[in-house]
Amino acid sequence: MAENIPKPTGLDWVKLRQDMDDVSNNETPWERILRKCKENPLVPGGAAITVGALSYGLYSFVMDRRQMQQKMMRLRVGAQLFTILAAVGGVVYSLPPEKRNLNDFIKSGERVIDAK
């Protein structure tokens, strides 16, 4: 069966891309961003807080306000943690309900640990 498949030439990826564009969902990058924000709205919020804290922290650094700079850098770290947890939570939430069972997840981990 493998011998019936033609070997790829230099520009086969162009044809593959055209074929995939015909089959795939034709959404613009802006539509994709909006769809992703609607699917998991906490991640863009956390990212915005992170950017805001970083920006104001850098501004405080330039203005030589050390206490505010330190507070903003701590806020930035907290916002990054929130963003990561929101992203992980969104992935877990998007799983089918039968795969979200924490007890099965823990048991499967125990079996792997016990096997070693």
Buried (B, 14 or more C-beta within 10 A) or exposed (E): EEEEEEEEEEEEEEEEEEEEEEEEEEEEEEEEEEEEEEEBEBBBBBBEBBEBBBEBBBEBBEEEBEEBBEBBBEBBEBBBEBBEEBBEEBEEEEEEEEEEEEEEEEEEEEEEEEEE
